[in-house]
Amino acid sequence: MQVGTPHSAPSPRHGQAAARDPVAWRLADLPADADLAAAEAFCRAVAARHYENFTVATRLVPARLRQHLANVYAFARWADDLGDESTSPTEASAALAAWREELDACFAGRPRHPVFLALGETIRRTGLDRAPFADLIAAFEQDQRQTRYATRDDLVGYCHRSADPVGRIVLALEGCRDPRLLAMSDSICTGLQLVNFWQDVRRDRLAGRVYLPLDDMTRHGVDEAMLDAPSASPALRRLLADEVEWARRCFAAGAPLADAAPAVLRPAIEMFIGGGRAVADAIERAGFDTLSRRPTVGRWAKMRLAARAWWRSRVAGGGRA
């Protein structure tokens, strides 16, 4: 099969959830030849049109990093769409296996797919490791065979593959591989993944997935049938309050990174911590009922967070970016 163009119709098991975003390969014309400039332009188009937060965050980093971030984002977005938009777990697994082969070819210095042509230039210039990219693919493969998590530790293990590699890649763009800082980054990225789960309980349920740890559900007296109700029961609200507090603890554990990371990354880190906390606050304002509606952070609120992050970094750095 061709990499990156599975059947465009939503998978029956995903229902409404599958149609919420356009897939990466429909956001711009895929370059037909091995032209680096065209490949990089494609990655910028995927990033800019697919994820508003990316556009905001990239304004907080130097121009020299923006193309690299777009290349990384296009890789991850494409892989995620291969997993979510295929017509069956079997097709998704095959597509992701082919994407892994493309990754291997890229790290061997023989990129073939346009996304990897652009990513290969990033790897050449920054010395990124293969492991976090492979971990992201492994997470999307895991989604094809696992739809429930027994414990918080199990879910954290998934987040370590699905979310934490992104933070590690971003730090590595500036040569940062300090284990202490990586642990802080992992906490932030896990927290962001968790609040996204609690924000999207209904969407994930429609997709056949439940990320609420089963032992937490049992402890709060919540069963899966409650996730199909039009609104959250008191028991489910108490469970989500508990889970949101867990995410907030993750942000608190990672917050020192905003002062310890390479200076050029601090504003973006500050914004993502603030954004995660804002989602947690939005869920709380909704009474921890994410079945009735999906709590979100508005565009202007995101811009305020970005401005605050930029200003804080300027003050803390004595006016240096």
N, C-alpha and C positions, 0 to 999 in steps of 0.2 A: 504494500500500500504506500501511497505517497505520504511523506511526513507533513503533518500540519493541516490537512484538509479533509477531516472526517466528515461524515454526513452532516449537513447543516441543520437538519431538523432536530428539535429538542428530544432528548431521550425520554421515553415514556416514564422511566422511573424518576425522572427529575420534574416532570410536570411544569408548573408555573415557574419554578425556581430556575430552570435552565434558560428561560428567555429573558432574564433580567439584564444581560449585558451583551453587546455585540462581540463576536469572537475576533481574535487578533488578526486573522488573515482576511477579514472583511473590512478592516479599518483603513487600508491603503493598498495600492497596487504593489504586489510583491515583485521585486526586481527580477528580471529574467536572466541576467548575466552576472558574472562575478565582478561587480563594480562596487568598490568600498563606499564611495560617496552615496550611491543609491541605497546601499544596504543600511548605512547609518541614517539616512533620511527616513527610511521605512521604520526603523526602530524609534526614532523621534516621534513619528506619526502615531505609532501604536501606543507609546507612553502618554503622549499629550491627549489623545482622544479617548483613551480607555480609563483613565484614572485621574480625577481632578486633583487629588492630594499630591500626585507626582508633580504636576505643574507648579503647585504652590511651593512644594519642598525644594524643587530645583532652583527656585529663585533665591534660596538661602545658601546655596553653595557656589563656589567660583565657577565661572564659565568652563574652565578646563575639565571639570568633572561631569558636566551635564550630559555630554554624549555617552560617557561611560555608564552613567546611571540609566540612560535610556536603553543602552544595549543590554544591561543586566535585566531591566524591567521587561523588555520584549522577550528575552529568553524565558523568564519566569511566567509571564502572562500566557505565552504560547503553550508552554507545558501544562499550565493549569487548564487552559481551554481544551487541550487534547484529552485531559482526563474527564472534564465535565460535559463536553459537547459530543462525544462519541455516542453511538447508538447502543452500545452494550459495554459491560466491563471487559469483555474479551477484546473488542475493538480498541478500547481505550488502552488496555495493557500493551497491545501490539504497537499502537501509535507511540506510546511513551518509551517502549523498548527501542523503537527506531530513533526517537529523539535522543536517547542515551547514546546510541551509536554515533549520531551527529556530534554530540558532546565529545566523545572519545576522539573522533576525527579532528575536531577543533583543537583539542589539547595536543594532538599529534602533529599540529601544524598544517593540517589539510582540511580547512573548513569548506563545507559544500553548500549548506543552506545559507541564504542571505543573513539571517539573524546571527548565525555563527561566524559569518565573514566579519560582521561588525564586532561581535563579542571577541573574536580572535584578536582584533586590533587592541581591544581593552586589555586582554590577557597579556599580550606582548608588551604593552607599555607599563603595566602595573604589577605584573607577576602574580596574578591571582591564582589560587589553588583550585584544583578540580573538585575537592571534597564538598564544599557547600552547594555547588551546582548539582552534583550527584544526589545530595541529600534532598534537595527540592524535588527532583524527579521521583525519588523514593517515596516522598510524602504523597505525591499525586498517584503513584502506584498503590500505595497503602489505601487510599480512598476507594479503590476498586474492589478491595477485599474486606475492608473493615469499616463498619458503619456505627459501631457502639464502642464505648470505652468504660471499662469496669471501675477504674479508680482515677483519681487525679494524677497519680504518677504515670499511668498509662497515657493520659491526655497530654501531659507535659512531654512525654517521649515523642508523641506525634508533633507537638509544637516545635520540638528541637529540630525536626526535619522540615516542617512546613513553614516556619516563620523565622526562627533564629538564624538560618543561613543568610538571610537578606542583610541583617545587621552586621554579620561577620564580613560579608562581601564589601559592604560600604566602608567599614573600618579599614579593611585591607587595601582599598583604593588609595588610602593615605599611609599605607605601610604599617598600620597599627595591628599588632598581633599579641598584645599583652594579655595574658590569660585573665587577669583581674578585670580589665576593661571588657573583654569578650563576655565574661560572666554577667556584667552589668547590661551589656547589649542584649544578651539572651533574655534577661528578665524583662526588659522593655518589650522586645519582640513577642515573647510569650504573652505578656499582658495585652498587647494589641490584638493578638490572635484570640485571646479569651473574650475580650469585650466584643469582638466581632461575632464570636459564637453566640454570646448572650443577646446581642442585638438581632441575630438572625435565627432564632430558635424556630420560627415558623418556616422560613425559607429552607432551612436545613431539613426540617421534618418533611416538607414537600419533596425534597431531593432524596428522601429515604435515609437520612443521616440524623443521628442524635449525638451531640457532643457533650451533653450534660453527663457527668460521670454517674454510672449506675448506682454506685454505693451512696453518693450524695442524694440521688433521687429517692432511694429507699429510706435514707435517714430522715428526709423531709416528708415522706408519705406521698411521693409523686410517682404516678405510673405514666406510661407512654400515651395512654388514651387521653390524658389531660392536655397533651400537646396538640390535640386535634380540636380543642374547644375554641369558640370564637374569642374568648378572653381568658386570661390567666386566673386560675383558682388561687385562693389565699395560700395554699401550700406551695404552689409553683412560684408565687411571688416571693415567699420566704426563701425558697431555694435559690432563685435568681439574685436576691439580695446578698445571700451568702457567696454566690459565685462572683458577683461584681466586687465584693470586698476582697476576694482572692486576687482578682485582677489588679485592684488598687495597690495591694501589697507588692505585686510584681513591679508596678511603676515606681513605688517608693524604693524598692531595692535597686532599681536601675538608674534612678534619678541622678546620682553623683556623676554618671557618665557625661552629662551635659556640661560639667566643669572640667572633666578629666580627658575627654577625647581630643583628638587633633582639633585645633581652634577652628579650622574652616568647616568642620562638621557640626560644631556645637549648636548653631541656630536650628538646623534641621532636626537634630536630636531633641532639642527643647520643644520644637513644634510637635513632633510625634508623641512625646510624652504628654504634652498639653492636650493634643487631640484625643489620645486614648482616655485621658481623664475626663475630657468633655463628653465622650460617648458614655462613659460610666455615669456621669451626672445626668445625661439625657435619659438613660434607662431608669435612674432613680426618680427623676421628675415624672416619668410615665407610670410611677407606682410599681415598677418592676414587672409591668405587663407588656411583654414584647409580642404577644399573640394578637392583640387588638390592632396594633400598628407598630411599625418599625421606627424606633427612636433614632433620630439623626442629628448631626451637627450641621447647621446651615453654612452656606458659602461665606457669608460675612463674618460669622464666628470663626471660621477657619482662617480668614484673612487677618482677623484680630490676633489670633494665636500666632500666626506667622510674624506679624509686626512686633508683637511682644517678644517673641523669641529672638528676632533680629536685634531689637533694642537691648535686651538683656545681655546678649553676647557682646555688643559694642561696649556697654558699661563695664562688664566684667573684664573685657580685654583691653580696657583703656583706649577704646576707639579703634582697635584693630579688628579686621574681619576674621 
